[in-house]
């Protein structure tokens, strides 16, 4: 009897710095979709942020490690950083499927990021390698732009209750002829961004409720941003 695939969440980003919004999204996705683990993949350089030089990979990895130290099912993969070049999600999911054929990968995105997915490299091929989970603000419409639905060649959406939490409604778009899907789910919003945190630090404003205390202390100790 063939072994069932392991349900693995994947969350990428520059994590400059990692903050509570990243953790909240990952925790909610893991719980709702019963993911066995969530892999955080920090980018070496984001193709959408080439004009902005991030802090060093060493600092970003250290902060991410501190943020995840009390999350037993959250892990870091240095795949993109080790390549030392611009990071593309399509290449990462291809590499991970090749390395881990027993993984069923679920790419975890916030709704703002998902709205720009049609600008990503080879974006229409993403669903050949993974499903996508989109955390949408509580109370917002659980629908995707028609242009993105057509780009992915998705069937019409189905509304259904989440099997792990029947109070949570999902909107499920299935990929035609392939056993992958895009699922939109509601999440209580945390209006936090790495850019906003960097700005607040530069203006000497409070940030302690925006990221884990260990990350806050690391930023202070190393005089980042």
N, C-alpha and C positions, 0 to 999 in steps of 0.2 A: 504494500500500500504506500503510495507516494506521500511524502511529508507535506503538510500544509505550509504555505508561504508565511513568513514572519511579517507582521504589519509594522513597518518602520516609518516614522515621521521624519521629515527633512526640513530644516529651516535654515535658510541662508541669509547672508547680509554682511555688511562691513563691520557691524558691532563696534561702532566708534563713538561712544561706548555702548556696550550691551546695557539694556535697561529693563524696567519692570514690564513694559509693554511686550517686549520679546518673550519674556518668561510667561506672562499671562496667556498670550496666544498659544504658546506651546503646551502649557498645562491644560488649557481648555480642549485643545484638539486631541491630546493624548487621552483625556478622560472620556470625551464624547465618542471617540472612534476606537477606543480600546487598543491603542497603539502599544506595542511591546517596549519600544524605546523611541526616543527622539534624538536625532543627530543634528548638532549645530555645525554648520560649515561656513567658517569665516572666509570672506573673499580676500584674495591678494589685492586686487584692484577691481572696483565695480565699473563696468563699461558706461554706466550712467553718471558716474561721479569722477570722471578723469580730470576735471579741472580742480578737484579738491584732493589734496594730499592727506591721507589718513595718518594717524599716529602709527608707530611701528607695529609690525605683526607681533612682535614679542609682547608689547604692552596690550594689544587687543586680545591676544591669546590668554595672557595672565588675567585680565579682567573677566573674560568669559569663563575661565576655570574657577575663579572665585564665585561668580554668579551661579554656577551649576554645582558647586561642591556639596550642597545639601539636597540635590535632586538625583536620587539613585538611578533613574532610568534615562537621564539626559547625558549625552556624550558629545565630545568634540572630535571632528575629523579635519585634519590639516590638509586634505587633498588639494584644495584650491591654492592655499598658501604655498605648499611645496612646489607647485608648478611655476611660481614666480612670474606670472603673467596675468593679463586681464582675465577675469573669471566669468564664465558663461554657464548658466544653469543647465542648458542642454548637454554640455560636455560632462558636467558633474554627474547628472543622473545616468548618462550612458556608462560612465566609468564605474559608478557604484553598482549598477545592474550586472556589469561584467565581473566585478569583484565578488558580488554577493547575489548569485542567481536565485537564492532562496528568499530574497527580500521582495516584498510587495511594498513599493515606495509610495508614500503620500507626501507630496510637496505642500508645506503649510505656508499660506500667504495671508497678509492682511488685505482688506478690500481695496485700499488705496493702491497698493502694489499690483494687485490683480488687474485693476483698470488700465494699467500700462503694459500688460503682458504682450500685447500685439507689437510692441517695439523691441522685444527680446530676440536674440539670435535664434533662428530656426524654431520659432515659438510654436508653429503649427505641428511640430513633431514631438512636442513634450509628452503628449498623452500616449505616445508609442512606448514610453518607458516608465511612466508613473501616473497616478491619479493626483488631483489637486484639491486641497481643502482650503476654503476661503472663509476666514473669520469676518463676518459682516456686523456692523454696529447694531446693537439691540434696537428693535423698532424700525429698522430700515427694510426696504423691500429686498427679499431674497431672490433677486433676479440678476442676470448678467447682461451686459450690452449685446444686442443681437449680432453685431459685427464679430464679437469674440466667439459667440456660439457658432456662427457660420464658419469662422476660421478653423475651429477645432472639429467641424462636422459633427456636432452634437445633436442627439435626439431632443425632442421637446421635453421640458423639465417635468419632473414628478415631485409633488410635495409629499413628504412622509415624516413620521415621527422617528426620532433617533432611538435605536434599539437599546442603548445604554442609559437613556434619559428620555422618557416618553413625554416630558414637558417641553422638550426641545424639538422644534420643527426644522426640517432640512429641505433644501431644494436640490434635487439630484439631476444632473445632466449626464447621460451615458454616452460614451464614445461609440459611434457606429462601427460594428464588426470587431471591436477590440474591447477586452474586459477592463477598461479603465473608465474613470468618470471625473467630473468636477462637481464637488459638493459645497454648497453655500450653507453656512451655519451662523446662528446669532451668537454674539459675544458682547458682554458688557464692556463698553469702550474705556480704554485708558489713553487719554490724549497726551501721549508722550512720544517724542522723537529724539534721536541722537543729536540732530542739528539744534533743536531747542535746548537740550542739555548743554551742549558746547557754548551756545550763546549765553545761557544763564551763568555758566562758570566765568566767561569772559567779563560779564557785568557784575561778578561777585554776588550773584543771587543764590537763593537756597535751592538745593537739588536733592536733599536727603530722602524725600518720598518718591523720587522718580527712578531710583535704581537701588540695588541691594547695598546695605551699609558697607560691606566688604569692598565693593567696587568704588563707592564714594571715598573710602579711606585710601584706597590705592591711588585714585586720581589726586587726592591731596598730597599724599606722600611723594608721588613722582612729578607733581606740578604739571599735570597734563592740561591741555586746552587753555 
